[in-house]
Amino acid sequence: MGEITTNLKAEIQKGLSQIQTLRDEVRVRLHLAGMEVKDEWQKLEPRVEEIERRAEEVTDATKTAVEDVLQKLSNLRKSLS
């Protein structure tokens, strides 16, 4: 595997790990959240699952998708604070 591919794979895995941690935090906090936030989670959760499946594809598009979902999850977690 080339160095660029190795670095890209490492970045994707790091992002995926962060997504999984945030996902777990959001699920716990959702128990106390209002309906608006729960609706937002229902829209975002399928994207999280999709990213987890796509993470094995080591491409720039996957990296961008991971970053996008990570940002959305971070924003959702902040709204739950």
QUICOR-V178957 format. One record per backbone hydrogen bond with DSSP energy under -1.0 kcal/mol. CO is the residue of the C=O (numbers start at 0). NH is the residue of the N-H. Records with the same first field share a line. If there is no record, write none. Layout:
CO->NH + NH
//
This chain:
1->5
2->6
3->7
4->8
5->9
6->10
7->11
8->12
9->13
10->14
11->15
12->16
13->17
14->18
15->19
16->20
17->21
18->22
19->23
20->24
21->25
22->26
23->27
24->28
25->29
28->31
33->37
34->38
35->39
36->40
37->41
38->42
39->43
40->44
43->47
44->48
45->49
46->50
47->51
48->52
49->53
50->54
53->56
56->58
58->62
59->63
60->64
61->65
62->66
63->67
64->68
65->69
66->70
67->71
68->72
69->73
70->74
71->75
72->76
73->77
74->78
77->80
//
